[in-house]
Structures are given as structure tokens and as C-alpha cells.
Amino acid sequence: MIVGVPKESFDGEQRVALVPGNLAALQKLGVSVLLESGAGAAAGFPDALYADKGVSLAQSRAQVFAEADVVLRVRALAGNAASDVAALRQGQVLVGMLDALVEPAGIAAVAARGATAFALELVPRITRAQSMDVLSSMATVVGYKAVLIAADALPRMFPLLMTAGGTITPARVFVIGAGVAGLQAIATARRLGALVEAYDVRPAVKEQVESLGAKFVELPLETGDSQDKGGYARAMDEAFYRKQRETMARVVAGCDVVIATAAVPGKRAPVLITADMLAAMRPGSVIVDVAAEQGGNCEVTRAGERVVHGGVTVIGPVNTASAVPNPSSQMFGKNVSTFLALLVKAGALVVDLEDEIVRESLVTRGGEVVHTRVREALGLPQLVTA
């Protein structure tokens, strides 16, 4: 079986779906790898490193799509992916992050080509799937990078400094959302010397926040059933978010930096920071809204832009994990190679729908969109199974 790795085509994307360190595990599965020349260069993995591991180098992108049985991508359908979708053929397998719930029309286009597609962002959050969890892997990088972006934009330093020239008080950082990205943001801000507070709608994460040396902000709100069975935050109603904004305003006003990471998979990010709340912040304060691609947690966030509103800088970074492509690619490659190990038996791909991980990540097969939630997003009736 041939696994093909084309160069990522999304604008500014520097990651690669497999790194040389992943190849030994694939070779044990009876898989050979065909790499588009230069696919790993931006992430720090030149062709020579792949060739040393026995990888074949394709002379063109078209060759990868023509010869590969399985095509691995980081962001397969983001941006202008029409030509790549058109290159897919009947029975070919596509594996990667497909934005299945956000841009379901792309999934319909893949189905129309007759390709089988697995959306890695839909892998269920269960213990057995932790090594395949691309969302957690990429969120780790995003949380780290968000703090560095904030530190670069803030007109003061993060740590406490006691010098002959006087004492510099530490920056105060507030992290909204204590998922993987938020926890990594807390850890990074603490390492830089900031005083850190954090909030999450899920009270169960309080212990994790405090274990990293941050103070957990408890708001007098009824959270109810605030997380799903996979551990992700559930979307709450607007009345809840309105009360949340009112009680959070005091904390935000006292901070120099806010890192906003609150997101619900497949839905618009909740607006938690209003323009009125920005007016109460000190001039020079910084908000880094890593939920920008999902609409943003801040009312004035613009994805991919830096906005100054009333003296507060609001940054909406996009594709943040790609800004640190080497470790991002290493983790993504580990996730995808582990996922392939679940599918490949004796050198052939086997789609076992009895396996929860396979079933929940499979989005197209036999010319149909087969995932229930994606069909709902497309307004399609549910498939009738025998």
C-alpha cells in the first residue's frame, strides 16, 4: 500500500503530515511512502531526511495523487482546495483535518469523487484514542504560541523584577478556557513569570488550573451539564453567556493580558469579551483571541488581524499551530501514523465500523457523506442502514 504525502497547499501552512521519525512505524505495517519533494522543508524536514528512511520522492504533486492509495494531509480542504479534491479518485482514501463540521460542503465534494475520507478532528476523545487526538496536539502548540504573541505585543515585561533601578511588578494574565490550549497558555505564562488567573465553564478543571500555579476564577453561575462525554465544553444558552460576561468584566479589567481560548467543536465561539469590557482595561493591555477562526471570544476580534480598540490591542491569530511547524508536524505525524495503524492490516486498509474511532471519524464512503453530524450540517436526510 502506498501512502502519499503532498505539500500542504493552504496559504501560509508550514506543517507536513508525516515526519521522518514516523516512517519506521509505517514500514512495519507494510506501507511505503511517496512524498512530494519539498513537502517537509518549511517544517525543518528536508527531502534528504526522508530519503534516508527509504521514502520515494515524487517529481510532481500530480504523481502523489495518481499513485497513492492513501493521501495524508494536515488541512486538506482549507482554502482553495478544489484542484486537490478534483485529483481524488474512486476508492482513494483521504486522511487529515477536514473541517468537516465547519465547512461541510468540502466533505460533499470529496464524496462526489467517490473517495473515502477520515476527518481526524472527529476522532472521539476516549482513552484509547489519545495518541490520535490531533485537536489536543495542535492546541498544545496554540496555547504556547498565544502567550508568546501576547508577550511580544505587551509594552511591559511578564516577570517580577527587583533591581537597583526599582521594582517592576509582574504582568497579570487571565486565561479564558482551560482546555488543552488554555492549560498550555497557563503553563507558558507562569514560566515567563506572570501572575495567572483562569476560568472555565467546567468546574472540574479547577484542580488542573491550580496544579499549574494559577488561580481558578469561580463565577457564581449555574454551570449544569457543561461538558460532553468527550470532555469538551458544551455550548450554553445566550442567557448564560450574558451573565458570564457581566461577572467576568471585573477580572478582565484588572488584567494586562487576556488569552481567550473558549471554543466548542463545530460551533461558533461564544462572545465573552465585549467592547464595553475593553473600555475598562488599562491602555496597552493585550487580548490574544485564539478562537478567532471560529468567530472569536472578543466582540471586536477580526481573524488574522491586529485591532487597537480604546488603547487595547486585540490580536486574532489564525492557523497558529503552523507558526511553530516543527513540533506541530512531529505531533501530527505521530497522531496520523497511529491512526493508520488502526486501519492497516497486513499491508491493506480495513474499515472496521465496529471500532468507535473508525466509525466516528469516517465522513465519506461509496460516494456518500456517511457521518451523521456532517449530513445534518448539509441538510441531508439520515442514511438508512440495513
N, C-alpha and C positions, 0 to 999 in steps of 0.2 A: 504494500500500500504506500502511495506517495502522498506526503503531506507538503503542501505548498505554502510558502510564506512570502507574500508580496510586500513591497514597501508601502507603508501607510500613505494614503492619499489625502486625508483630511488636512486642511490648511493649518500649518504650524505643528502638526503631530510629529513628535520625535521618537516615540516608542516603537518597539518591534515586538511581534507576538511570541517569538522564541529567541532565547539567547544560547550561546554555545554550551553553557552548563546544563541545559535541559536535554541535550541530544542523546546522552548515554541512556537515559530512561526510555526514550522513544525507540532507540535502536533495539533495546531488549524486547520491545513489543513487536518487532519485525517490521518497523516503519522506516522508510527512507525519507529524507527531507530535501526539497528543492526550494532554494532561496533566491529571490530576485536580488541581483547584485546591488549592493549599497543599502539593503533594507535595514541593517543594524547600525550603520555608520553614525547616524545622529545620536544614537544612544551609547556610543562608545564601543561598539562591537563590529570591527571591520571584517570584510569578507574572509580575510586570511584565517581568522579565528574559527569561523565556521568550516572552512575548507580543511583545516587541521583535524576537525572532528568527523570528517567524511561526508560533509554536506555537498550536494551538487549545486553549482551556481547557474542560474538561468540567465540567458542573454537578454531576455525581454520579459516584461510583465505578462504579455500575452502567452508566453511559454508556460508560466506558472499556472495560469488558469486553464490552459489547454491540457496539461499533463497531470495536474494534481487531482487525487481522489478527494482529499480534504483540504480546504483552504482555511488557514488561520489568520485572523485579523484582530487588531486591538479595537478600532472603531470602524466597523465595516460599512455602516450605512450613514455615517455622519457626513454632512457637507454634500458636495457634488459626487455622489457615488453611482450615478446612472450607468456609466461605462463599465464599472466593475460588476454591477448587477447583470448587465447585458452579457457579460462574459461567462456567467454561470451557466452550467448545462444540466440537463436532466440527470437526476441521481447524484450529482455532486454535493458534497457536504460543506457547509459554511459554519465555522465556529468562531465566536467573538462577542464583543459587546455590540448589540444591535439596536439599542434604544427602542426596544420593542413596544413598550407602553407609551413612550413619549412621541415616537414617530412611527405609528403602526403601518402607515402607507408603504414604508420601505419593506416591511415584512411581507405585505401583499405582493409587492413587486418580485421579491425573491421566490415566493410561492408560484407565481406565474411562470417562472423559469423552470419549475419542476425540481428545484434544489431542496435538499433537506438542510434546515438551519437550526442551530442551537444558540440561544441568547444566554450568555454567561451571567448577565446581570439578574437573570431569573432563577439561578441556582438557589434552592431553598437554604435558609440559614439553619442547618441542622449540624450536629456534631460531626457526622461523617463527611460533610461537605466543606468543612472549614478550609481545607487545603485547596479548594477550588473557588473560594469566595473572592472574586475579582473586586467587588464593591469594597470590601474591607481592606484589601491590599492597596487599592488606589486611594481610599480615604486616609490611610496611614500617611501617605505622601502629601496629600492635600492639607491635612491638619498641620503638618510640619512646615510646609511651604507658606501657608497662610500667615503664620506668625512672623516668618522672615520678611514677607511682604509688608506687614504692619510695622515691624521694627525699622525697615528702610524708609517708610513714609513718615513715621512719627518724629517730630522735631525735638525729641529728648531721648535719653537712654533708658533701657529697661531696668538695670540693676541699681541697688543702693550703693552709693559711693561716698566714703568718708575720707576726705582729702584735706591737705593744708589749705586748699582754696575754698573749703566749705563742704557741706554735706548735700549730696544730691539724693533726693528721695526716690524710691523705686516707682516705676510705672504701674498703674493699676489696669489689669486686663480682665475683661469679662467675656467668657466663652458661652455662647448660647447653643445648646445641643451637645450632649455628652455621648454621642455615638463614637465610632472609631475615629473620625476626623476630629471631633471635639476633644476626645481624650488625648490624642496626639498633640493637639494645639495646646492643651493644658500643660503637658509634659515639656513641650518645647519652650513655652513662655516661662515656666518655672526654671528651666535650665538657664535661661537668659537673665534670671534674677527678678522677674516681675512678681508682684502680688496678684494672685489669680483667684477669681471667683467664677463659678459656673452654674448654669441652670439647665435642667432638662425636664420635660413634661413627665418623664418616667421616674418616680421616686426611687425605684430600685437601683438606679445608678449612683446614688449618693455615696455609697461606700467606695466605688471606683474613683469618683472625683476626689474624695478625701485621701485616698491612698496615694494620690499623685501630689499631695501637698496643697491642694486648692480648697477653698471654702465653698460648700454647696449652698446656693441661694434657695431657700424654701419660700415659695409663694403660697399665700392662703387660698389655694384653689382646689376644687374637687377634680382630681385627675381621672378618676374612674378607670376604665379599661384603656389605658394609654399606650399599650404596646401589643403588637400582634404576636402570633405563636412563634414567629421567627426572630423576635427581639427588636424589630423595627418599631419606631414610633408610629402610632395611628394618627390619621387626620382627625382633628377635633372640629367642633362646630364654630361658627363665627362668634357666637356669644362668649365661648371660652377664650378665644384669641383676643377679644376686646378686653376682657377682664385681665388677661395675661399682660397685655400691653400697658394697662393702667398701673398694675402693681410692679412691673419691670422698669418703669420710667425712672424711678428713684435710683436704681442700681446703675442704669446706663449713664445717668447724668454725672455720677461720681467717677467714671472710668476714663482713662486715656485711650484705651484700645478696646474695641469690641470685635470679637471673631464670631461671626454668625454662621452656624453650620446646620441649622434645623431644616430637615427635609424629610419628606415622605415619599418612598419609591413610587414612581409613576404618576405623581400628582404635583400640582403647583406648590412651591414652597410657601408656608404661611408668612404673612407680613407681620413682623413682631416689633419692628422699629419704625415709628412714624416720623414724618418731617418735624412735628412738634417736639418729639423726643430729642431730635438732633439740636434743636434750638437751645435746649437746656445743657448741652455738653460744652466743655471748655473748647475754645478755639484751638486748632491744631490737633484735636483728637482725630482718631482714625478708626474707621469701620472697614473690615475686610469681610465681604459677604460671599462666602464660597458656595452659597446656594444660588448664585446669580444665574446660572444656566437654567434653573427651574423657576425663574421669576424673581428670586431674591427674597431675603428676610427683611430687607430695609426698603421702605417706600420709595426712596429716590435712586436705588441701585439701577445701574444700566450695565448689562452684561458686556464684558470686555472693555469697560471704560472706567476712568477715574473722575469722579464728580466732587466738586467742592460746594458744600451746601451750608451756608451760615458759618463758615470757618472750619467745618468738619469735612475731612476727606473720606469719601465713600468709594471703595475700590471693589469692583465686581469681576474678579479674575475668572477666566474660562479655561477649560482643559488644563487645570492646574497641575495635575499629575505629570503631564507631558513636559513641564518645565524642569522636572528632575528625572530625565528619561532613563538613566542607567539603572537605579534601583527599581523604578517603576516597571521597567521591562523585565528585570530579574524576577520580580514577584509575579507579574502577569504570566511570564513564561512558565513558572512553577505551577500556577493555577491551571493553565491550559494543558500542560503536559499531564498533570494529574487527572484532569477531566478526560483526556484521550485514553488514559489507562483504564478508565471505566468503560469506554466504548469499544476498544480494540481487543479482540480475542484471536489469538493465533494469526496475527497479521491481517485480520479482516474486521471491518466495522460491524458491530452488532447493536441494534437499537432495542434495548430491553425496556419495554414500557412498564414492567413490574417494578422497576427501580425508580424511586421517587425523584432522584436527582435528574435522571434522564427524562422522565415524564414531564417534570416541571420546567425544564429548560428547552424542550423541543417546541419550536414555534411553527415550522413548516415541514410538510412531508407529502409526497404524492400529489403535488400541485395544489394543496390546500393549506390554509392557515389553520393549525390544529390546536393552538393554545387558547384556552377558554377566555382569559382576560384580554388577549390581543384581539380575538374575534369580537368581544364586547366593544373594545375601543374602535373597531372598524364598523360597528353596527351590523355585524353578520349574525345570523342565527346559529345556535349551538349545533355542533355536529351530532348526528345520531349514530351511536355505535351499537353494534350487534350485541 
